[in-house]
Amino acid sequence: MRGVFVTGTDTDVGKTLVSAWLAQHWQADYWKPIQTGAGLGTDFDAIARLAPSARVRPSAVVLSAPLSPHEAARRE
């Protein structure tokens, strides 16, 4: 199984947009293992809208606070 890991060191740097393009272009699965800021909408929603041919898999962990995963988990 091949995979691509998209990462960025800040918010709003284009990770979701790049991931959507890759998933659409390759007709691939998209999976974000940990989703934070779920109360603000999710990457799941954005990827489904931007990459309709992608197979979007649900996140394993969903946290409400729009913080880094370790801080959001600590607060919940």
C-alpha positions as CSV (number, residue, x, y, z in Angstrom):
1,M,0.0,0.0,0.0
2,R,1.4,3.4,-1.0
3,G,0.5,6.6,0.8
4,V,1.3,10.3,0.9
5,F,1.5,12.2,4.2
6,V,0.6,15.9,3.9
7,T,1.9,18.1,6.7
8,G,2.3,21.8,7.4
9,T,3.7,23.7,10.4
10,D,0.9,26.2,10.8
11,T,-2.9,26.7,10.2
12,D,-4.2,28.0,6.9
13,V,-1.1,26.9,4.9
14,G,-3.1,24.9,2.4
15,K,-2.9,21.3,3.7
16,T,-6.6,20.6,3.1
17,L,-6.5,22.1,-0.4
18,V,-3.4,20.1,-1.4
19,S,-4.9,16.9,0.1
20,A,-8.2,17.5,-1.8
21,W,-6.3,18.0,-5.1
22,L,-4.2,14.8,-4.5
23,A,-7.2,12.7,-3.5
24,Q,-9.2,14.0,-6.5
25,H,-6.4,13.6,-9.0
26,W,-5.5,10.1,-7.9
27,Q,-9.1,9.1,-7.0
28,A,-7.7,8.1,-3.7
29,D,-8.8,7.6,-0.1
30,Y,-8.5,10.6,2.2
31,W,-8.0,10.0,5.9
32,K,-7.2,12.5,8.6
33,P,-6.4,10.4,11.7
34,I,-7.1,13.2,14.2
35,Q,-9.6,16.0,13.6
36,T,-9.6,19.0,15.9
37,G,-11.9,22.0,15.8
38,A,-14.8,19.8,14.9
39,G,-17.3,22.5,16.0
40,L,-16.1,24.7,13.2
41,G,-16.6,22.2,10.4
42,T,-14.3,19.5,9.4
43,D,-11.7,18.7,6.8
44,F,-14.0,15.7,6.0
45,D,-16.6,18.2,4.7
46,A,-14.1,20.3,2.7
47,I,-12.5,17.2,1.1
48,A,-15.9,15.8,0.2
49,R,-16.9,19.1,-1.5
50,L,-13.5,19.8,-3.2
51,A,-12.7,16.2,-4.3
52,P,-16.0,14.4,-5.1
53,S,-14.2,11.3,-6.5
54,A,-12.2,10.8,-3.3
55,R,-13.1,8.1,-0.8
56,V,-13.2,10.1,2.5
57,R,-12.6,7.9,5.6
58,P,-13.8,9.1,9.0
59,S,-11.2,10.3,11.5
60,A,-10.2,7.9,14.3
61,V,-10.3,10.8,16.9
62,V,-12.5,13.9,16.7
63,L,-11.9,16.7,19.2
64,S,-14.0,19.8,19.6
65,A,-11.4,22.4,20.5
66,P,-9.6,24.1,17.5
67,L,-6.2,23.5,19.0
68,S,-3.2,21.2,18.5
69,P,-4.3,17.5,18.9
70,H,-2.4,17.1,22.2
71,E,-3.8,20.3,23.7
72,A,-7.4,19.6,22.5
73,A,-7.2,16.0,24.0
74,R,-5.9,17.4,27.3
75,R,-8.8,19.8,27.6
76,E,-11.4,17.1,26.7
